[in-house]
Amino acid sequence: MNSSTINPTNESSILALVRSVMPQRALTFYEALRIAELQANRLLEISGINGSAVPSKIVSELPRIQVDYRDLPTSGLTFWSGDAWVICLNRSEPATRQRFTLFHEFKHIVDHGRTLQLYTGDHLHTADEQAERAADYFAGCALMPKRLVKRAWGELLQHPGVLALAFGVSASAAEVRLNQLGLTEPRLRCTPGTTRSAHPDGDPYRRGVPITPPATPNPQEVAT
């Protein structure tokens, strides 16, 4: 879910650095996805991540970030408490799904105050739907970074289930990420329903419609 009724102050330097990737102009949704990947890469770079299983603590242990596990009707939600950002995760969901939701909700925090520039809506999706899809894409990029996935693939770790274990995600999340990176073909899906709900385990696409992954981000192209 997106955040609401929030008024953050004194943001941490890491959050500010991740936000700094965002240019000072309105973006197309395609550009917003490119920004999401750049932001995920920036977070990993700042955190010194070189291994495959990205630790959740690079988000959960940030200053002014509080993670609560609650009984929720959705996978997660985020709000500003007056002192910190509170990310609420559904305590009944699998750990892999909670990890994905944690990074998804962090993207909403990163986007705070800039959503009108990032997500304008189009004939396919509303602005809110674009925000959710970009948060999903950010989570996928952060938990399965392109260079690390391709390195693992080159080392013959090519089964989604094996990659899922290596990266601490669900098998279906690994399948989606492999497809995004052009390493596998997408599987045919049933026609999605119209009810909006929390993401299914490892499926970063709310309505079963794959996001076309952007090309390798070029900071010079998007930072103007």
N, C-alpha and C positions, 0 to 999 in steps of 0.2 A: 504494500500500500504506500501511497505518497504521504508525506508529512503534512501536518496541519497545525495551526495556531502556534507558530514558532517564532522566536526572537533571539537568536543566538548572538553572543558577544564574545570577544577575546578568543577567537578561533586558534586552534593549535597551528604551529608552523607547518606540520605535515599536511594538514587539511588545506591550508592556504597554498602550499606548493602544488598539491594535486589540483586545486581549483585554478591555479594560474595558467594551466594549459588552455583554458577556455578563452577564445578571442572576444574582444569587445564589440561584437556585432551579432546580428541575427544569423542563424544557421539553417540550412536545409536539414532534413532528418538524416540524410546520408552523411552530411558533415558531422551531425551530432553523434552518430555511431563512430566515426573516426576519432572524435574527441574522447568518447568513452574508452576506446582502446588506448589512446595516448595517456589518459588519466590512470587507467589500470597499470600501464607500464611504468608510469611515474611513481605510483605507490610502491610497486615492487622494487624499483630501483632505489628509492629512498630507504626502504626497509632492508636492503641488501639480500634479497631473495635470489638464490642460485639453484636451489634444489627443486624437486618436483612437487612435493606436498607443501603448498603454501600455507603457513600457519595462520589460523584465525586471529591470533593475537595481534597481527599487524593492524587490524581494525579494532578489535575488542579492548586492547590496552592503550589505545590512543588517549591523550588528555581530553577530558570532557565528553568521553564516550562511555556510556553505561549499557551493558547488555543484560536484559532480564528474560527469564524463561517463564512463560505464562500459558494458561489455557486460552487459546485464541480461536476465533472462527476462520482465521486466515493464517498464512504462513508467517507473517510478520507485519509490524508497523513501526513507525518512527515518530517521535515528537520531541520538542524542546521543553525541558522541565523548568527552565529558568536558571539552571546551573549547568546542565549537561544535556547532550543529545541522548535520548533513551531509545535503544533498539530493542523491541520486544520480539522474541522468537517463540514459536509454538513448541511447547515442551514435549508434545506427543509425537512430533515428527522425527524421522531418522536424522542422525548426525550429519550425513551428507547434505540433506535438504536444509538443515539449519545453517550449515556453512554457506550454502549458496544464498540463502535468504539474508544472512548477515552482510555479505558483500553487496547484494541487491539493495538493501536498505541504506548502506553506506553511500551508494551512488545518489540516492535521494538527498542525503545530507550534503554531498558535494554540489548537487544541482541547486540547492536552496538559494533563492534570490535571482536565479538565472533561467528559470524554466520558460519564461515567456520568450526568451531569445533562442532557447534550444528546441522547443517543441511548439510548433504552430498548427499542427494537424494538417491532414490532407484528405483526399477522397477515399483513402483506405482506412485511416486511423485517426481518432481524435487526438488532441494534444496530450491528454492523460494517458491514452494507450501508448503513444510514442514514448512518454516518460517511463512507463513500465517496461517496454521493450528495450529501451536503452539501458535501464538498470539491470535487466537480465543479461544483456550483452556485456556490460561491464563486469558482472560477476563471472561470466564464462571466461573472459579475457584474463581476469585476475587469478582465477583458480587453475586455469589451464593455459598459461602463457604460450604464445605462438612458438617462440624459439625453443622452449623446453619440451613442448609437445612434439615438435619436429625432430628434436634431438632424440627423444625417446623412440619415435617412429623409425628413425635411422638406425637405432640400436635394436630394431626388430621387436619392440614392444608395440604391437599393432592390433592386438585384440582389445576391443572396448572395455571388457571386464578387467583385463590386466592393467590397462591405462587408468581405469577408474580407481583401482587400488593404489596405484603409484601416486595419483594426484589427489586422493581423498575426496572423490566425487562419486556420484552414482554412475552406473554403466550407461544409462540413457543420456546423462549429461556428457559423458565422454563421446558417445556417438554423435551428438549434436555438434560438439566442438570439432571433431574430426571432419565432419561435413563442412563446417564453416571454413576450415583451413584447406579444403579441397583434397583431403586425403582419402575420403570415402564418398560414396554416392548416397544421397538422401533416401531414406525409406519412405515408401508410400504410406500415407496416413489416412485414417477415416475422416470424413467430413466433420470438422469441429463443431461443437455446440455453440450456442450464442450466449450462454450464461458465463459471466465473468467470475473467475474464482482465483484462488491462490494457485501458483504454478504447481503442476504435478511434479513428483520427485524427479529432479534432474532434467526436466523439460523446461528450458528457459523461454519458451514461447507460449504466451497465454492462450492463444486460439489455434495452436498447432500450425501456424503459418511461419515458415522459416524466415529469418532475417537474412537478406543477402549480405554477406560480410563485406565490409569495405576493403579496398586495397591497402597495402602496407602504408600506414600513416606517414605523412611527410610534414613535420612541424612547420616548415616554411609555407606550406600551402594553407594551413588552417589558423595560423597565429596572427593574421592581419585583421 
